[in-house]
Amino acid sequence: MKTAVVHEWLVTYAGSERVCEQMLQLFPQADLYSLVDFLAADLRFFIQDRPVTTSFLQKLPFARHHFRQYLPLMPLAIEQFDLSDYDLILSSNHAVAKGVITRADQLHISYVHTPMRYAWEMQQQYLKQGGLSSGVGAIAAQVILHYLRLWDLATANRVDHFVANSRFVARRIWKTYRRRADVIYPPVAVERFSPDQPRDDFYLLLSRFVPYKRVDLAVTAFSQLGLPLVVIGDGTEFERVKPLAGASVQLLGRQPDAVVVDHMQRCKAFVYPAEEDFGIAMVEAQAAGAPVIAYGRGGATETVIPGKTGLLFPEQSVESLVEAVRAFAAGACIAHPHELRHQAERFSAERFQQEFSRLIEQKYAKFRQAIA
């Protein structure tokens, strides 16, 4: 099979990039396509330093730091890729990658991290956080999002098979596109962590500072409790959240990987207040021997076992998180490090490669038989 891998944008190494990395390892001869490629030299390892075919967005003014501002042009840009030479197209999608144009004799499998959340169920939250609740700017944003929804729905028909990164996302795919999806959990590098390190008396939150991550909720809760919380990460919400931090909360900003691993292996528990599609960080915490205190919706319900590897709080509120932390401190979850590690190993990279390669073999065999 001559194969193309389509990834939305190459600027960092996070959850969706780890899936792309595994696709490229499974298909080392595959060609890689991305709307933009601004990867730093020290991050190019995960694409194995291969060449990247980019779109016209790559050369637009200020694209290096503000490519997301070109969101209205992304559907057009993704459709310009010429994939006519390939038998198999694998798209890694959370925005527009699934919209590539293919022929009837080409198999397109799309691994979906989430349908475009800012165009669908989280539209109002994103508009509010962006200061676009009213006025001319709000109307323009709503028109753009309306157009994106129409395009997103129409291009679902360009995909032969959907793969979701969790049962939660599979339900969202059904709700949005009325398409079934196989579930293959994303790869987690559990081998990076050791569960046997001595635990210290602090809680940890590792997150980007963006609206839906609800870092403000955790910072407020631990400031009220007066319990030590270390927060690692940065983003657009950092300056808004900073004034909420009391004396017991440390905001460390972005940190090197070694610092992240060290804190994961030493923290008393890992806190996660977001409704996450999957939540790789929660699995990493368990791999490092840390119980998880998480909001009980989304991917957390598939990765955290209540009472055994962590606690889930029912409402995305300060009060609900405070109650969960108090319950944890009172002994509601006492997990053995090796039980936590065993749970995390269910989501290893090796398991992802086995499941994903098996799915592709099955789907491609049926596809070739159908068009023969």
C-alpha angles and dihedrals in degrees: 000000000000102000138199124193116205118199123177102231136345110217106115144009110253139125101308091043090057089058090049089050092055092048089054091048091051091048106032092172094053121121117235126224127186135164090235135002115205098145115152116238093253091056099050091089093088093060088044090241090285122156117267126214107218135189131244088271088077091072100041118114116278091000094136093068103017106035091129088067086069092064093123088059096048097087089054092045096051091050092058095069111109106221096160094120096060134093096195129033119192115191125192101207139190097132123006110338094104089061095078113128117245138169129248091256093055124084115226118192115182122200104205120204088181138325110262097294097193091055097046131027098356097045096112093048093052093046091049094047089048093053092248101123094117143003135052093310091055092051091050091049092049092050091051092048091048089054091047091052092052091048093044092052094045094050093054084083090063090068120085096193132012124211118193127204092224142004087255091060091043088059089049091051090052092047093048104035104014088234128132118237134198113230120231114164115228121257119269121195095227091162089073091073138064118207095200102076120117112264122238129209101262138091121228136215120185113186149127112258098242127130102259093049089070095211086158090065094056094043091051094046095051092043088057092046093046089224122140114263124176115200120197121189143058140223145128094312097053097099092045093051097042097079090054093063115106126201093279094056124083120195105199098175119212114349136188118266092254091059091049092051092047093052092045090054095047105038122110091226140343117243123208120173099172129102096238130193089223111330113221092188091062091055091046089054091054090048086056092051097255121134115230128233104195144161106268100236134082123008094351090074089060099045106034121065107210112237093007108057099008148319131277120210116211104219130047093234139110091245094053093048092047090053091049093050091050090050090050092050088051091057103264089142123029106170126183112233093236092052088054091048092049091054092049093051089065085076101047125143090243090057090049093053092049094049096041096047091048091051093049092049091051096045094044093049092051091044094053091047091051095052097038 
